[in-house]
Amino acid sequence: MINEWFDDVVEDSLHKDLITIKGREFTLYNLRAYSGQKNHEIHFCADNREVRSEELNKHIGNLQKRIIDNVTQKGYYYQGFLIGEYLDQKVNTNRTDFYFDTNKSGLYHDEFITQSDIIDACSKYVEVYFATRSSGCTKEKEARTIRFVSNKNRIIGFCWHIDRSSWKKSPLAWMM
C-alpha cells in the first residue's frame, strides 16, 4: 500500500543537491509532488523531521501554479527538504523553529548563517532544478502576458511590440 502511494505521488522524482553555505554542508532533496500539495515549498528539517516550511513563491517568480513536467506532462508542486548538521544544532528544544543567527556584526560575522542566507542558497539550486526539468511555467507566464497586452492594454502592447527582449526584465512583466 505505501509503495503504491509512493509510486503515485513521488514517481521516482527525487533528486539530491549538496549545498555549502559559509563552510557548512547541507543536503537539499528535490521532489515533485504530483498530489497532496498546494504550494511550492522548502521544508527545513532537523533531527530527521520537518521543523518548518517556507513558500517558494515569495522568493522565486513564476511559482503560482503547478508546473508541468516536460516528460510526463503531469502537473506538480516542488517540495524541497533541506537537512544538515547546522540545522540540527539550531533547532529549538520543541522542534518548532530554529535559532538562526541574526547579528552579522563583530569580528567573525562570516561564520554566522542567517535564514536569508539559507533561503537564498536554496533558491539558486531550485531555479537550476526548474530550468533543467520544467520550462512550462515561464512559457505559460509569457503567453498570459501576451494575451493581456494584446486584449486589454494597448499602451503596454505597443511597448511590448517595440522591444520584446527588454520586456522580460521589466517590472510590468511580473505584474501580469
Secondary structure, DSSP 8 states (H G I E B T S, - for coil): -HHHHHHHHTTT--EEEEEEETTEEEEEEEEEESSS-SS-EEEEEETTEEEEEEEGGGTSSS-SS-EE-TTT--EEEEEEEEE-HHHHHHB-TTSS-B-------STTGGG---HHHHHHHHHHHHHHHHHHH--HHHHHHHHHHHHHHHHT-HHHHHHHHH-HHHHTTSGGGGT-
